[in-house]
């Protein structure tokens, strides 16, 4: 049997954040999140999770989340809470969500 190098006893995470890493060709009918800085934001979230020692959490790039018009977008599971990563306040809300499960409704994705 393979031994996990991190000492985990079972698979999974308490929370999992996916940040859209989709990029459509220039001139496409719809926008995409990567040109809006989604990968830099993902790296910032990852760094902050490590810096704050938030355990049981995974932050990673996803394929298209299909809400690029509101992007850069992020979804946190298991709650299935969606965010538009538009400012520092929203990034802090995602970090708090990842750390404690607390969701700030004023920072979640709002569709017009």
C-alpha positions in Angstrom: 0.0 0.0 0.0 1.2 3.5 -0.8 2.0 5.8 2.1 0.8 9.4 1.8 3.8 11.7 2.0 1.7 14.3 4.0 0.5 11.7 6.5 -3.2 11.8 5.6 -5.3 8.8 6.6 -8.1 9.4 4.1 -8.7 11.4 0.9 -10.5 14.7 0.7 -10.6 18.2 2.0 -13.0 20.1 4.3 -13.4 22.8 1.7 -12.3 23.0 -2.0 -12.1 26.3 -3.9 -12.1 26.3 -7.7 -11.0 29.4 -9.5 -11.9 29.7 -13.2 -8.9 29.4 -15.4 -10.7 29.5 -18.7 -9.5 31.5 -21.6 -11.5 32.1 -24.8 -9.9 33.3 -28.0 -9.7 37.0 -28.6 -12.9 38.2 -30.2 -15.0 35.4 -28.7 -18.7 36.2 -28.1 -18.3 35.7 -24.4 -15.5 36.9 -22.0 -13.3 34.6 -20.0 -11.7 34.8 -16.5 -8.0 34.4 -17.3 -7.6 37.8 -19.0 -9.3 39.3 -15.9 -6.4 38.0 -13.7 -8.0 34.8 -12.3 -4.7 32.9 -12.2 -3.0 35.6 -10.2 -6.0 35.7 -7.8 -5.8 31.9 -7.5 -2.1 32.1 -6.6 -2.9 34.9 -4.0 -5.6 32.7 -2.4 -3.2 29.7 -2.3 -0.5 31.8 -0.8 -2.9 33.3 1.9 -4.2 29.8 2.8 -0.6 28.6 3.4 0.4 31.8 5.2 -2.6 31.6 7.5 -2.1 27.8 8.1 -5.6 27.0 7.0 -5.7 23.2 7.0 -8.1 20.8 5.1 -8.4 23.2 2.2 -7.5 23.0 -1.5 -7.4 26.0 -3.8 -7.0 25.2 -7.5 -7.6 26.2 -11.1 -10.7 24.8 -12.8 -11.9 24.7 -16.3 -14.7 27.0 -17.3 -17.2 27.6 -14.6 -19.5 29.2 -17.2 -20.0 32.5 -15.3 -17.1 34.4 -16.9 -19.3 37.4 -17.4 -19.2 37.9 -13.6 -15.5 36.9 -13.4 -13.1 36.1 -12.3 -15.3 33.5 -10.7 -14.7 31.1 -7.8 -16.8 28.4 -6.3 -16.3 26.9 -2.8 -17.4 23.4 -2.0 -19.0 21.5 -0.2 -21.3 24.5 0.2 -21.4 25.4 -3.5 -21.0 29.1 -2.8 -20.1 31.3 -5.7 -17.9 34.4 -5.7 -16.9 37.0 -8.2 -13.3 37.9 -7.2 -13.5 41.6 -8.0 -11.8 43.2 -5.0 -9.8 42.6 -1.8 -13.0 42.4 0.3 -14.2 39.5 -1.7 -10.9 37.7 -1.5 -11.0 38.1 2.3 -14.5 36.7 2.3 -13.4 33.6 0.4 -10.5 33.2 2.8 -12.8 33.4 5.8 -15.2 31.0 4.2 -12.3 28.5 3.6 -11.0 28.9 7.2 -14.3 28.8 9.1 -17.2 28.1 6.8 -18.6 31.5 7.4 -20.3 32.9 4.3 -20.7 36.7 3.8 -23.7 37.0 1.5 -22.7 40.5 0.5 -19.6 39.1 -1.2 -21.2 36.2 -3.1 -21.8 36.2 -6.8 -24.9 38.3 -7.7 -26.5 37.8 -11.1 -28.2 40.8 -12.6 
